[in-house]
Amino acid sequence: MTETFEKLKALLEEQGTLSEADIAGMEAEQGEMTDEERIWLSAEIHDRMQRAGDEITVEQYLEATQVLDSAEPGSPEYEEAQRIVEAFESAA
């Protein structure tokens, strides 16, 4: 496990969720995570949102649309952003 992943996992426990900005900032400071670590974080964030019944905020939606513009289609970041955008738009 990378140090970045361990710190983001701890931050997720503390905050209950992570934004794309949280993840990008930590990777810029500590180095990139592996694809497996990104997938785990994405799945954990998704699971927590479902369990908590949280609604997707406008801020999360806007962050996700920016990720869709910049991330490579098919990447874990892109897939998670797509899920957020679809969930927000279907609830609107």
mmCIF file as gemmi writes it, N, C-alpha and C atoms, coordinates in Angstrom:
data_model
loop_
_atom_site.group_PDB
_atom_site.id
_atom_site.type_symbol
_atom_site.label_atom_id
_atom_site.label_alt_id
_atom_site.label_comp_id
_atom_site.label_asym_id
_atom_site.label_entity_id
_atom_site.label_seq_id
_atom_site.pdbx_PDB_ins_code
_atom_site.Cartn_x
_atom_site.Cartn_y
_atom_site.Cartn_z
_atom_site.occupancy
_atom_site.B_iso_or_equiv
_atom_site.pdbx_formal_charge
_atom_site.auth_seq_id
_atom_site.auth_asym_id
_atom_site.pdbx_PDB_model_num
ATOM 1 N N . MET Axp A 1 ? 0.834 -1.174 0 1 0 ? 1 A 1
ATOM 2 C CA . MET Axp A 1 ? 0 0 0 1 0 ? 1 A 1
ATOM 3 C C . MET Axp A 1 ? 0.886 1.248 0 1 0 ? 1 A 1
ATOM 4 N N . THR Axp A 2 ? 0.478 2.215 -0.797 1 0 ? 2 A 1
ATOM 5 C CA . THR Axp A 2 ? 1.244 3.451 -0.854 1 0 ? 2 A 1
ATOM 6 C C . THR Axp A 2 ? 0.889 4.338 0.341 1 0 ? 2 A 1
ATOM 7 N N . GLU Axp A 3 ? 1.788 5.24 0.643 1 0 ? 3 A 1
ATOM 8 C CA . GLU Axp A 3 ? 1.548 6.184 1.736 1 0 ? 3 A 1
ATOM 9 C C . GLU Axp A 3 ? 0.351 7.077 1.404 1 0 ? 3 A 1
ATOM 10 N N . THR Axp A 4 ? 0.222 7.436 0.131 1 0 ? 4 A 1
ATOM 11 C CA . THR Axp A 4 ? -0.91 8.252 -0.309 1 0 ? 4 A 1
ATOM 12 C C . THR Axp A 4 ? -2.225 7.557 0.007 1 0 ? 4 A 1
ATOM 13 N N . PHE Axp A 5 ? -2.31 6.276 -0.325 1 0 ? 5 A 1
ATOM 14 C CA . PHE Axp A 5 ? -3.519 5.5 -0.079 1 0 ? 5 A 1
ATOM 15 C C . PHE Axp A 5 ? -3.832 5.445 1.409 1 0 ? 5 A 1
ATOM 16 N N . GLU Axp A 6 ? -2.822 5.184 2.216 1 0 ? 6 A 1
ATOM 17 C CA . GLU Axp A 6 ? -3.036 5.092 3.663 1 0 ? 6 A 1
ATOM 18 C C . GLU Axp A 6 ? -3.55 6.419 4.225 1 0 ? 6 A 1
ATOM 19 N N . LYS Axp A 7 ? -2.999 7.529 3.763 1 0 ? 7 A 1
ATOM 20 C CA . LYS Axp A 7 ? -3.438 8.839 4.247 1 0 ? 7 A 1
ATOM 21 C C . LYS Axp A 7 ? -4.856 9.157 3.771 1 0 ? 7 A 1
ATOM 22 N N . LEU Axp A 8 ? -5.172 8.817 2.531 1 0 ? 8 A 1
ATOM 23 C CA . LEU Axp A 8 ? -6.521 9.059 2.032 1 0 ? 8 A 1
ATOM 24 C C . LEU Axp A 8 ? -7.537 8.173 2.736 1 0 ? 8 A 1
ATOM 25 N N . LYS Axp A 9 ? -7.145 6.945 3.04 1 0 ? 9 A 1
ATOM 26 C CA . LYS Axp A 9 ? -8.037 6.04 3.767 1 0 ? 9 A 1
ATOM 27 C C . LYS Axp A 9 ? -8.348 6.616 5.152 1 0 ? 9 A 1
ATOM 28 N N . ALA Axp A 10 ? -7.322 7.147 5.813 1 0 ? 10 A 1
ATOM 29 C CA . ALA Axp A 10 ? -7.517 7.764 7.13 1 0 ? 10 A 1
ATOM 30 C C . ALA Axp A 10 ? -8.401 9.002 7.011 1 0 ? 10 A 1
ATOM 31 N N . LEU Axp A 11 ? -8.183 9.801 5.976 1 0 ? 11 A 1
ATOM 32 C CA . LEU Axp A 11 ? -8.999 10.995 5.749 1 0 ? 11 A 1
ATOM 33 C C . LEU Axp A 11 ? -10.45 10.614 5.457 1 0 ? 11 A 1
ATOM 34 N N . LEU Axp A 12 ? -10.652 9.547 4.728 1 0 ? 12 A 1
ATOM 35 C CA . LEU Axp A 12 ? -11.997 9.051 4.453 1 0 ? 12 A 1
ATOM 36 C C . LEU Axp A 12 ? -12.697 8.645 5.742 1 0 ? 12 A 1
ATOM 37 N N . GLU Axp A 13 ? -11.984 7.983 6.622 1 0 ? 13 A 1
ATOM 38 C CA . GLU Axp A 13 ? -12.554 7.598 7.912 1 0 ? 13 A 1
ATOM 39 C C . GLU Axp A 13 ? -12.929 8.836 8.725 1 0 ? 13 A 1
ATOM 40 N N . GLU Axp A 14 ? -12.081 9.836 8.679 1 0 ? 14 A 1
ATOM 41 C CA . GLU Axp A 14 ? -12.302 11.062 9.449 1 0 ? 14 A 1
ATOM 42 C C . GLU Axp A 14 ? -13.466 11.881 8.896 1 0 ? 14 A 1
ATOM 43 N N . GLN Axp A 15 ? -13.51 12.073 7.572 1 0 ? 15 A 1
ATOM 44 C CA . GLN Axp A 15 ? -14.504 12.939 6.941 1 0 ? 15 A 1
ATOM 45 C C . GLN Axp A 15 ? -15.772 12.208 6.52 1 0 ? 15 A 1
ATOM 46 N N . GLY Axp A 16 ? -15.654 10.92 6.264 1 0 ? 16 A 1
ATOM 47 C CA . GLY Axp A 16 ? -16.796 10.157 5.785 1 0 ? 16 A 1
ATOM 48 C C . GLY Axp A 16 ? -16.916 10.121 4.275 1 0 ? 16 A 1
ATOM 49 N N . THR Axp A 17 ? -16.205 11.008 3.581 1 0 ? 17 A 1
ATOM 50 C CA . THR Axp A 17 ? -16.17 11.028 2.122 1 0 ? 17 A 1
ATOM 51 C C . THR Axp A 17 ? -14.91 11.748 1.673 1 0 ? 17 A 1
ATOM 52 N N . LEU Axp A 18 ? -14.621 11.666 0.396 1 0 ? 18 A 1
ATOM 53 C CA . LEU Axp A 18 ? -13.479 12.359 -0.194 1 0 ? 18 A 1
ATOM 54 C C . LEU Axp A 18 ? -13.932 13.006 -1.495 1 0 ? 18 A 1
ATOM 55 N N . SER Axp A 19 ? -13.399 14.175 -1.777 1 0 ? 19 A 1
ATOM 56 C CA . SER Axp A 19 ? -13.674 14.807 -3.063 1 0 ? 19 A 1
ATOM 57 C C . SER Axp A 19 ? -12.525 14.502 -4.016 1 0 ? 19 A 1
ATOM 58 N N . GLU Axp A 20 ? -12.755 14.756 -5.282 1 0 ? 20 A 1
ATOM 59 C CA . GLU Axp A 20 ? -11.691 14.586 -6.263 1 0 ? 20 A 1
ATOM 60 C C . GLU Axp A 20 ? -10.519 15.513 -5.923 1 0 ? 20 A 1
ATOM 61 N N . ALA Axp A 21 ? -10.823 16.692 -5.393 1 0 ? 21 A 1
ATOM 62 C CA . ALA Axp A 21 ? -9.777 17.638 -5.002 1 0 ? 21 A 1
ATOM 63 C C . ALA Axp A 21 ? -8.931 17.073 -3.855 1 0 ? 21 A 1
ATOM 64 N N . ASP Axp A 22 ? -9.579 16.391 -2.895 1 0 ? 22 A 1
ATOM 65 C CA . ASP Axp A 22 ? -8.84 15.754 -1.805 1 0 ? 22 A 1
ATOM 66 C C . ASP Axp A 22 ? -7.854 14.731 -2.355 1 0 ? 22 A 1
ATOM 67 N N . ILE Axp A 23 ? -8.34 13.91 -3.259 1 0 ? 23 A 1
ATOM 68 C CA . ILE Axp A 23 ? -7.523 12.839 -3.818 1 0 ? 23 A 1
ATOM 69 C C . ILE Axp A 23 ? -6.385 13.411 -4.655 1 0 ? 23 A 1
ATOM 70 N N . ALA Axp A 24 ? -6.705 14.353 -5.528 1 0 ? 24 A 1
ATOM 71 C CA . ALA Axp A 24 ? -5.687 14.953 -6.394 1 0 ? 24 A 1
ATOM 72 C C . ALA Axp A 24 ? -4.624 15.68 -5.576 1 0 ? 24 A 1
ATOM 73 N N . GLY Axp A 25 ? -5.057 16.402 -4.551 1 0 ? 25 A 1
ATOM 74 C CA . GLY Axp A 25 ? -4.107 17.119 -3.703 1 0 ? 25 A 1
ATOM 75 C C . GLY Axp A 25 ? -3.163 16.188 -2.969 1 0 ? 25 A 1
ATOM 76 N N . MET Axp A 26 ? -3.715 15.104 -2.445 1 0 ? 26 A 1
ATOM 77 C CA . MET Axp A 26 ? -2.881 14.141 -1.731 1 0 ? 26 A 1
ATOM 78 C C . MET Axp A 26 ? -1.905 13.459 -2.688 1 0 ? 26 A 1
ATOM 79 N N . GLU Axp A 27 ? -2.357 13.135 -3.887 1 0 ? 27 A 1
ATOM 80 C CA . GLU Axp A 27 ? -1.463 12.512 -4.856 1 0 ? 27 A 1
ATOM 81 C C . GLU Axp A 27 ? -0.371 13.481 -5.294 1 0 ? 27 A 1
ATOM 82 N N . ALA Axp A 28 ? -0.699 14.757 -5.402 1 0 ? 28 A 1
ATOM 83 C CA . ALA Axp A 28 ? 0.307 15.754 -5.769 1 0 ? 28 A 1
ATOM 84 C C . ALA Axp A 28 ? 1.374 15.874 -4.68 1 0 ? 28 A 1
ATOM 85 N N . GLU Axp A 29 ? 0.953 15.758 -3.417 1 0 ? 29 A 1
ATOM 86 C CA . GLU Axp A 29 ? 1.884 15.869 -2.294 1 0 ? 29 A 1
ATOM 87 C C . GLU Axp A 29 ? 2.683 14.587 -2.058 1 0 ? 29 A 1
ATOM 88 N N . GLN Axp A 30 ? 1.99 13.442 -2.105 1 0 ? 30 A 1
ATOM 89 C CA . GLN Axp A 30 ? 2.589 12.186 -1.665 1 0 ? 30 A 1
ATOM 90 C C . GLN Axp A 30 ? 2.977 11.23 -2.788 1 0 ? 30 A 1
ATOM 91 N N . GLY Axp A 31 ? 2.476 11.456 -3.986 1 0 ? 31 A 1
ATOM 92 C CA . GLY Axp A 31 ? 2.718 10.536 -5.09 1 0 ? 31 A 1
ATOM 93 C C . GLY Axp A 31 ? 1.445 9.792 -5.452 1 0 ? 31 A 1
ATOM 94 N N . GLU Axp A 32 ? 1.448 9.208 -6.632 1 0 ? 32 A 1
ATOM 95 C CA . GLU Axp A 32 ? 0.241 8.563 -7.142 1 0 ? 32 A 1
ATOM 96 C C . GLU Axp A 32 ? -0.022 7.219 -6.481 1 0 ? 32 A 1
ATOM 97 N N . MET Axp A 33 ? -1.294 6.855 -6.484 1 0 ? 33 A 1
ATOM 98 C CA . MET Axp A 33 ? -1.716 5.552 -5.981 1 0 ? 33 A 1
ATOM 99 C C . MET Axp A 33 ? -1.722 4.556 -7.137 1 0 ? 33 A 1
ATOM 100 N N . THR Axp A 34 ? -1.84 3.3 -6.788 1 0 ? 34 A 1
ATOM 101 C CA . THR Axp A 34 ? -1.989 2.261 -7.805 1 0 ? 34 A 1
ATOM 102 C C . THR Axp A 34 ? -3.442 2.257 -8.284 1 0 ? 34 A 1
ATOM 103 N N . ASP Axp A 35 ? -3.693 1.628 -9.415 1 0 ? 35 A 1
ATOM 104 C CA . ASP Axp A 35 ? -5.06 1.52 -9.924 1 0 ? 35 A 1
ATOM 105 C C . ASP Axp A 35 ? -5.955 0.785 -8.934 1 0 ? 35 A 1
ATOM 106 N N . GLU Axp A 36 ? -5.426 -0.252 -8.303 1 0 ? 36 A 1
ATOM 107 C CA . GLU Axp A 36 ? -6.2 -1.023 -7.329 1 0 ? 36 A 1
ATOM 108 C C . GLU Axp A 36 ? -6.609 -0.16 -6.144 1 0 ? 36 A 1
ATOM 109 N N . GLU Axp A 37 ? -5.706 0.7 -5.698 1 0 ? 37 A 1
ATOM 110 C CA . GLU Axp A 37 ? -6.015 1.594 -4.581 1 0 ? 37 A 1
ATOM 111 C C . GLU Axp A 37 ? -7.092 2.602 -4.976 1 0 ? 37 A 1
ATOM 112 N N . ARG Axp A 38 ? -6.994 3.133 -6.19 1 0 ? 38 A 1
ATOM 113 C CA . ARG Axp A 38 ? -8.012 4.074 -6.668 1 0 ? 38 A 1
ATOM 114 C C . ARG Axp A 38 ? -9.377 3.405 -6.742 1 0 ? 38 A 1
ATOM 115 N N . ILE Axp A 39 ? -9.399 2.19 -7.248 1 0 ? 39 A 1
ATOM 116 C CA . ILE Axp A 39 ? -10.658 1.449 -7.356 1 0 ? 39 A 1
ATOM 117 C C . ILE Axp A 39 ? -11.237 1.203 -5.973 1 0 ? 39 A 1
ATOM 118 N N . TRP Axp A 40 ? -10.396 0.809 -5.017 1 0 ? 40 A 1
ATOM 119 C CA . TRP Axp A 40 ? -10.876 0.553 -3.658 1 0 ? 40 A 1
ATOM 120 C C . TRP Axp A 40 ? -11.484 1.815 -3.061 1 0 ? 40 A 1
ATOM 121 N N . LEU Axp A 41 ? -10.763 2.951 -3.18 1 0 ? 41 A 1
ATOM 122 C CA . LEU Axp A 41 ? -11.289 4.208 -2.633 1 0 ? 41 A 1
ATOM 123 C C . LEU Axp A 41 ? -12.609 4.59 -3.29 1 0 ? 41 A 1
ATOM 124 N N . SER Axp A 42 ? -12.667 4.485 -4.597 1 0 ? 42 A 1
ATOM 125 C CA . SER Axp A 42 ? -13.889 4.822 -5.32 1 0 ? 42 A 1
ATOM 126 C C . SER Axp A 42 ? -15.055 3.955 -4.856 1 0 ? 42 A 1
ATOM 127 N N . ALA Axp A 43 ? -14.83 2.663 -4.733 1 0 ? 43 A 1
ATOM 128 C CA . ALA Axp A 43 ? -15.884 1.749 -4.279 1 0 ? 43 A 1
ATOM 129 C C . ALA Axp A 43 ? -16.3 2.066 -2.846 1 0 ? 43 A 1
ATOM 130 N N . GLU Axp A 44 ? -15.348 2.365 -1.995 1 0 ? 44 A 1
ATOM 131 C CA . GLU Axp A 44 ? -15.657 2.666 -0.594 1 0 ? 44 A 1
ATOM 132 C C . GLU Axp A 44 ? -16.462 3.955 -0.474 1 0 ? 44 A 1
ATOM 133 N N . ILE Axp A 45 ? -16.088 4.97 -1.238 1 0 ? 45 A 1
ATOM 134 C CA . ILE Axp A 45 ? -16.835 6.232 -1.229 1 0 ? 45 A 1
ATOM 135 C C . ILE Axp A 45 ? -18.264 5.983 -1.714 1 0 ? 45 A 1
ATOM 136 N N . HIS Axp A 46 ? -18.389 5.232 -2.783 1 0 ? 46 A 1
ATOM 137 C CA . HIS Axp A 46 ? -19.71 4.906 -3.332 1 0 ? 46 A 1
ATOM 138 C C . HIS Axp A 46 ? -20.551 4.152 -2.309 1 0 ? 46 A 1
ATOM 139 N N . ASP Axp A 47 ? -19.973 3.149 -1.679 1 0 ? 47 A 1
ATOM 140 C CA . ASP Axp A 47 ? -20.702 2.371 -0.669 1 0 ? 47 A 1
ATOM 141 C C . ASP Axp A 47 ? -21.155 3.24 0.489 1 0 ? 47 A 1
ATOM 142 N N . ARG Axp A 48 ? -20.291 4.119 0.945 1 0 ? 48 A 1
ATOM 143 C CA . ARG Axp A 48 ? -20.643 4.997 2.065 1 0 ? 48 A 1
ATOM 144 C C . ARG Axp A 48 ? -21.781 5.935 1.685 1 0 ? 48 A 1
ATOM 145 N N . MET Axp A 49 ? -21.753 6.433 0.464 1 0 ? 49 A 1
ATOM 146 C CA . MET Axp A 49 ? -22.827 7.318 0.012 1 0 ? 49 A 1
ATOM 147 C C . MET Axp A 49 ? -24.153 6.566 -0.027 1 0 ? 49 A 1
ATOM 148 N N . GLN Axp A 50 ? -24.128 5.337 -0.495 1 0 ? 50 A 1
ATOM 149 C CA . GLN Axp A 50 ? -25.361 4.548 -0.548 1 0 ? 50 A 1
ATOM 150 C C . GLN Axp A 50 ? -25.859 4.211 0.845 1 0 ? 50 A 1
ATOM 151 N N . ARG Axp A 51 ? -24.965 3.788 1.725 1 0 ? 51 A 1
ATOM 152 C CA . ARG Axp A 51 ? -25.371 3.42 3.087 1 0 ? 51 A 1
ATOM 153 C C . ARG Axp A 51 ? -25.931 4.617 3.831 1 0 ? 51 A 1
ATOM 154 N N . ALA Axp A 52 ? -25.339 5.758 3.635 1 0 ? 52 A 1
ATOM 155 C CA . ALA Axp A 52 ? -25.773 6.954 4.349 1 0 ? 52 A 1
ATOM 156 C C . ALA Axp A 52 ? -27.004 7.584 3.706 1 0 ? 52 A 1
ATOM 157 N N . GLY Axp A 53 ? -27.291 7.175 2.48 1 0 ? 53 A 1
ATOM 158 C CA . GLY Axp A 53 ? -28.427 7.753 1.779 1 0 ? 53 A 1
ATOM 159 C C . GLY Axp A 53 ? -28.182 9.204 1.412 1 0 ? 53 A 1
ATOM 160 N N . ASP Axp A 54 ? -26.904 9.596 1.347 1 0 ? 54 A 1
ATOM 161 C CA . ASP Axp A 54 ? -26.565 10.98 1.031 1 0 ? 54 A 1
ATOM 162 C C . ASP Axp A 54 ? -26.985 11.339 -0.378 1 0 ? 54 A 1
ATOM 163 N N . GLU Axp A 55 ? -27.435 12.556 -0.511 1 0 ? 55 A 1
ATOM 164 C CA . GLU Axp A 55 ? -27.698 13.087 -1.832 1 0 ? 55 A 1
ATOM 165 C C . GLU Axp A 55 ? -26.397 13.659 -2.362 1 0 ? 55 A 1
ATOM 166 N N . ILE Axp A 56 ? -26.271 13.633 -3.649 1 0 ? 56 A 1
ATOM 167 C CA . ILE Axp A 56 ? -25.081 14.202 -4.273 1 0 ? 56 A 1
ATOM 168 C C . ILE Axp A 56 ? -25.254 15.71 -4.295 1 0 ? 56 A 1
ATOM 169 N N . THR Axp A 57 ? -24.239 16.398 -3.804 1 0 ? 57 A 1
ATOM 170 C CA . THR Axp A 57 ? -24.31 17.855 -3.741 1 0 ? 57 A 1
ATOM 171 C C . THR Axp A 57 ? -23.96 18.464 -5.096 1 0 ? 57 A 1
ATOM 172 N N . VAL Axp A 58 ? -24.311 19.713 -5.26 1 0 ? 58 A 1
ATOM 173 C CA . VAL Axp A 58 ? -23.969 20.431 -6.481 1 0 ? 58 A 1
ATOM 174 C C . VAL Axp A 58 ? -22.447 20.487 -6.625 1 0 ? 58 A 1
ATOM 175 N N . GLU Axp A 59 ? -21.754 20.673 -5.514 1 0 ? 59 A 1
ATOM 176 C CA . GLU Axp A 59 ? -20.285 20.719 -5.555 1 0 ? 59 A 1
ATOM 177 C C . GLU Axp A 59 ? -19.716 19.396 -6.078 1 0 ? 59 A 1
ATOM 178 N N . GLN Axp A 60 ? -20.237 18.278 -5.581 1 0 ? 60 A 1
ATOM 179 C CA . GLN Axp A 60 ? -19.772 16.969 -6.047 1 0 ? 60 A 1
ATOM 180 C C . GLN Axp A 60 ? -20.084 16.794 -7.536 1 0 ? 60 A 1
ATOM 181 N N . TYR Axp A 61 ? -21.255 17.241 -7.943 1 0 ? 61 A 1
ATOM 182 C CA . TYR Axp A 61 ? -21.649 17.158 -9.346 1 0 ? 61 A 1
ATOM 183 C C . TYR Axp A 61 ? -20.696 17.971 -10.226 1 0 ? 61 A 1
ATOM 184 N N . LEU Axp A 62 ? -20.413 19.2 -9.817 1 0 ? 62 A 1
ATOM 185 C CA . LEU Axp A 62 ? -19.529 20.057 -10.606 1 0 ? 62 A 1
ATOM 186 C C . LEU Axp A 62 ? -18.113 19.478 -10.682 1 0 ? 62 A 1
ATOM 187 N N . GLU Axp A 63 ? -17.615 18.938 -9.569 1 0 ? 63 A 1
ATOM 188 C CA . GLU Axp A 63 ? -16.304 18.286 -9.574 1 0 ? 63 A 1
ATOM 189 C C . GLU Axp A 63 ? -16.298 17.104 -10.528 1 0 ? 63 A 1
ATOM 190 N N . ALA Axp A 64 ? -17.384 16.341 -10.504 1 0 ? 64 A 1
ATOM 191 C CA . ALA Axp A 64 ? -17.471 15.157 -11.365 1 0 ? 64 A 1
ATOM 192 C C . ALA Axp A 64 ? -17.498 15.552 -12.839 1 0 ? 64 A 1
ATOM 193 N N . THR Axp A 65 ? -18.203 16.632 -13.178 1 0 ? 65 A 1
ATOM 194 C CA . THR Axp A 65 ? -18.232 17.043 -14.583 1 0 ? 65 A 1
ATOM 195 C C . THR Axp A 65 ? -16.853 17.499 -15.043 1 0 ? 65 A 1
ATOM 196 N N . GLN Axp A 66 ? -16.084 18.106 -14.156 1 0 ? 66 A 1
ATOM 197 C CA . GLN Axp A 66 ? -14.717 18.497 -14.503 1 0 ? 66 A 1
ATOM 198 C C . GLN Axp A 66 ? -13.839 17.27 -14.727 1 0 ? 66 A 1
ATOM 199 N N . VAL Axp A 67 ? -14.036 16.24 -13.913 1 0 ? 67 A 1
ATOM 200 C CA . VAL Axp A 67 ? -13.275 14.998 -14.081 1 0 ? 67 A 1
ATOM 201 C C . VAL Axp A 67 ? -13.619 14.364 -15.427 1 0 ? 67 A 1
ATOM 202 N N . LEU Axp A 68 ? -14.892 14.386 -15.797 1 0 ? 68 A 1
ATOM 203 C CA . LEU Axp A 68 ? -15.291 13.817 -17.088 1 0 ? 68 A 1
ATOM 204 C C . LEU Axp A 68 ? -14.603 14.537 -18.245 1 0 ? 68 A 1
ATOM 205 N N . ASP Axp A 69 ? -14.373 15.836 -18.08 1 0 ? 69 A 1
ATOM 206 C CA . ASP Axp A 69 ? -13.709 16.609 -19.123 1 0 ? 69 A 1
ATOM 207 C C . ASP Axp A 69 ? -12.215 16.313 -19.214 1 0 ? 69 A 1
ATOM 208 N N . SER Axp A 70 ? -11.605 15.905 -18.09 1 0 ? 70 A 1
ATOM 209 C CA . SER Axp A 70 ? -10.154 15.771 -18.071 1 0 ? 70 A 1
ATOM 210 C C . SER Axp A 70 ? -9.636 14.339 -17.961 1 0 ? 70 A 1
ATOM 211 N N . ALA Axp A 71 ? -10.421 13.431 -17.4 1 0 ? 71 A 1
ATOM 212 C CA . ALA Axp A 71 ? -9.942 12.056 -17.195 1 0 ? 71 A 1
ATOM 213 C C . ALA Axp A 71 ? -10.128 11.221 -18.459 1 0 ? 71 A 1
ATOM 214 N N . GLU Axp A 72 ? -9.332 10.193 -18.544 1 0 ? 72 A 1
ATOM 215 C CA . GLU Axp A 72 ? -9.41 9.287 -19.683 1 0 ? 72 A 1
ATOM 216 C C . GLU Axp A 72 ? -10.634 8.379 -19.536 1 0 ? 72 A 1
ATOM 217 N N . PRO Axp A 73 ? -11.473 8.304 -20.573 1 0 ? 73 A 1
ATOM 218 C CA . PRO Axp A 73 ? -12.64 7.412 -20.493 1 0 ? 73 A 1
ATOM 219 C C . PRO Axp A 73 ? -12.228 5.981 -20.152 1 0 ? 73 A 1
ATOM 220 N N . GLY Axp A 74 ? -12.973 5.398 -19.236 1 0 ? 74 A 1
ATOM 221 C CA . GLY Axp A 74 ? -12.677 4.031 -18.809 1 0 ? 74 A 1
ATOM 222 C C . GLY Axp A 74 ? -11.803 3.957 -17.573 1 0 ? 74 A 1
ATOM 223 N N . SER Axp A 75 ? -11.169 5.07 -17.198 1 0 ? 75 A 1
ATOM 224 C CA . SER Axp A 75 ? -10.337 5.075 -15.995 1 0 ? 75 A 1
ATOM 225 C C . SER Axp A 75 ? -11.231 5.038 -14.762 1 0 ? 75 A 1
ATOM 226 N N . PRO Axp A 76 ? -10.709 4.6 -13.623 1 0 ? 76 A 1
ATOM 227 C CA . PRO Axp A 76 ? -11.535 4.569 -12.403 1 0 ? 76 A 1
ATOM 228 C C . PRO Axp A 76 ? -12.102 5.941 -12.041 1 0 ? 76 A 1
ATOM 229 N N . GLU Axp A 77 ? -11.311 6.984 -12.224 1 0 ? 77 A 1
ATOM 230 C CA . GLU Axp A 77 ? -11.777 8.333 -11.915 1 0 ? 77 A 1
ATOM 231 C C . GLU Axp A 77 ? -12.945 8.713 -12.817 1 0 ? 77 A 1
ATOM 232 N N . TYR Axp A 78 ? -12.816 8.386 -14.098 1 0 ? 78 A 1
ATOM 233 C CA . TYR Axp A 78 ? -13.865 8.702 -15.053 1 0 ? 78 A 1
ATOM 234 C C . TYR Axp A 78 ? -15.145 7.95 -14.719 1 0 ? 78 A 1
ATOM 235 N N . GLU Axp A 79 ? -15.017 6.672 -14.407 1 0 ? 79 A 1
ATOM 236 C CA . GLU Axp A 79 ? -16.183 5.848 -14.089 1 0 ? 79 A 1
ATOM 237 C C . GLU Axp A 79 ? -16.911 6.363 -12.85 1 0 ? 79 A 1
ATOM 238 N N . GLU Axp A 80 ? -16.165 6.736 -11.818 1 0 ? 80 A 1
ATOM 239 C CA . GLU Axp A 80 ? -16.778 7.261 -10.598 1 0 ? 80 A 1
ATOM 240 C C . GLU Axp A 80 ? -17.464 8.597 -10.876 1 0 ? 80 A 1
ATOM 241 N N . ALA Axp A 81 ? -16.805 9.449 -11.657 1 0 ? 81 A 1
ATOM 242 C CA . ALA Axp A 81 ? -17.391 10.743 -12.005 1 0 ? 81 A 1
ATOM 243 C C . ALA Axp A 81 ? -18.67 10.543 -12.819 1 0 ? 81 A 1
ATOM 244 N N . GLN Axp A 82 ? -18.65 9.598 -13.735 1 0 ? 82 A 1
ATOM 245 C CA . GLN Axp A 82 ? -19.835 9.306 -14.545 1 0 ? 82 A 1
ATOM 246 C C . GLN Axp A 82 ? -20.99 8.85 -13.664 1 0 ? 82 A 1
ATOM 247 N N . ARG Axp A 83 ? -20.705 8.018 -12.673 1 0 ? 83 A 1
ATOM 248 C CA . ARG Axp A 83 ? -21.733 7.53 -11.754 1 0 ? 83 A 1
ATOM 249 C C . ARG Axp A 83 ? -22.364 8.697 -10.993 1 0 ? 83 A 1
ATOM 250 N N . ILE Axp A 84 ? -21.509 9.62 -10.514 1 0 ? 84 A 1
ATOM 251 C CA . ILE Axp A 84 ? -22.008 10.779 -9.758 1 0 ? 84 A 1
ATOM 252 C C . ILE Axp A 84 ? -22.887 11.658 -10.639 1 0 ? 84 A 1
ATOM 253 N N . VAL Axp A 85 ? -22.426 11.94 -11.852 1 0 ? 85 A 1
ATOM 254 C CA . VAL Axp A 85 ? -23.184 12.783 -12.772 1 0 ? 85 A 1
ATOM 255 C C . VAL Axp A 85 ? -24.535 12.141 -13.088 1 0 ? 85 A 1
ATOM 256 N N . GLU Axp A 86 ? -24.535 10.853 -13.386 1 0 ? 86 A 1
ATOM 257 C CA . GLU Axp A 86 ? -25.79 10.166 -13.71 1 0 ? 86 A 1
ATOM 258 C C . GLU Axp A 86 ? -26.751 10.163 -12.515 1 0 ? 86 A 1
ATOM 259 N N . ALA Axp A 87 ? -26.217 9.911 -11.325 1 0 ? 87 A 1
ATOM 260 C CA . ALA Axp A 87 ? -27.068 9.891 -10.136 1 0 ? 87 A 1
ATOM 261 C C . ALA Axp A 87 ? -27.665 11.272 -9.868 1 0 ? 87 A 1
ATOM 262 N N . PHE Axp A 88 ? -26.848 12.304 -10.007 1 0 ? 88 A 1
ATOM 263 C CA . PHE Axp A 88 ? -27.333 13.666 -9.767 1 0 ? 88 A 1
ATOM 264 C C . PHE Axp A 88 ? -28.399 14.043 -10.791 1 0 ? 88 A 1
ATOM 265 N N . GLU Axp A 89 ? -28.138 13.754 -12.061 1 0 ? 89 A 1
ATOM 266 C CA . GLU Axp A 89 ? -29.07 14.137 -13.113 1 0 ? 89 A 1
ATOM 267 C C . GLU Axp A 89 ? -30.362 13.331 -13.04 1 0 ? 89 A 1
ATOM 268 N N . SER Axp A 90 ? -30.293 12.101 -12.602 1 0 ? 90 A 1
ATOM 269 C CA . SER Axp A 90 ? -31.521 11.297 -12.503 1 0 ? 90 A 1
ATOM 270 C C . SER Axp A 90 ? -32.376 11.738 -11.317 1 0 ? 90 A 1
ATOM 271 N N . ALA Axp A 91 ? -31.738 12.329 -10.296 1 0 ? 91 A 1
ATOM 272 C CA . ALA Axp A 91 ? -32.469 12.798 -9.12 1 0 ? 91 A 1
ATOM 273 C C . ALA Axp A 91 ? -33.059 14.182 -9.338 1 0 ? 91 A 1
ATOM 274 N N . ALA Axp A 92 ? -32.554 14.887 -10.326 1 0 ? 92 A 1
ATOM 275 C CA . ALA Axp A 92 ? -32.999 16.271 -10.57 1 0 ? 92 A 1
ATOM 276 C C . ALA Axp A 92 ? -34.368 16.326 -11.191 1 0 ? 92 A 1
